[in-house]
Amino acid sequence: MVTVQHQPTPQPPRPVPGPPPAAAPQPDPRAGIEEAMAALGDLDRIPLAEHVERFDAVHAELTTALSSIDKV
């Protein structure tokens, strides 16, 4: 009796995973804060009605920076 051995079918090489794609550089959240804070420097020379707009800008920059802290 003859024994027949089955050869496994050759498989193509599997792709080797490479390094993960480089993450896009995140802008420094402090840059916007410094700019907004600098706009508070002349509050004594602008009308009181414009103060709210300046404070809102600082608040928005701080909120953005704090929300991105996990990604820094």
C-alpha positions in Angstrom: 0.0 0.0 0.0 1.2 3.5 -0.9 0.8 6.4 1.5 0.2 9.7 -0.1 1.2 12.7 1.9 -0.6 16.0 1.1 1.5 19.0 1.0 -0.1 22.1 2.4 -0.9 24.8 -0.1 1.7 27.6 0.2 0.2 30.7 1.6 1.2 34.1 0.4 3.3 36.1 3.0 1.1 38.0 5.5 1.6 41.7 5.7 3.6 42.9 8.6 2.1 45.8 10.5 4.2 48.9 10.6 4.3 51.7 13.1 1.1 53.7 13.6 0.7 56.8 11.5 2.2 59.9 13.0 -0.3 62.1 14.8 -0.7 65.6 13.5 1.0 68.0 15.8 -1.5 69.6 18.1 -1.4 73.4 18.4 -0.2 74.7 21.8 -3.4 75.6 23.7 -1.4 78.2 25.7 -0.9 80.4 22.7 -4.5 81.4 22.5 -4.6 82.0 26.2 -1.7 84.3 26.2 -3.1 86.3 23.3 -6.5 86.6 25.0 -4.9 87.6 28.3 -2.9 90.2 26.5 -6.1 91.8 25.3 -7.1 92.3 29.0 -4.1 94.6 29.5 -5.9 97.7 28.2 -9.2 97.3 29.9 -8.8 100.6 31.8 -8.7 102.4 28.4 -11.7 100.8 26.7 -15.4 101.4 27.3 -17.0 99.2 30.0 -19.4 97.6 27.4 -16.4 96.1 25.6 -15.0 94.3 28.8 -17.5 91.5 28.5 -16.3 90.6 25.0 -12.7 90.5 26.2 -13.6 88.3 29.2 -15.6 86.0 27.0 -12.6 85.6 24.7 -10.4 84.6 27.6 -13.0 82.2 28.9 -13.4 80.6 25.5 -9.6 80.1 25.2 -9.4 78.6 28.7 -12.3 76.3 28.0 -10.6 75.1 24.8 -7.3 74.5 26.6 -8.8 72.6 29.4 -10.9 70.4 27.1 -7.8 69.5 25.1 -5.6 68.7 28.2 -6.1 64.9 27.8 -4.7 65.2 24.3 -1.5 67.1 25.3 
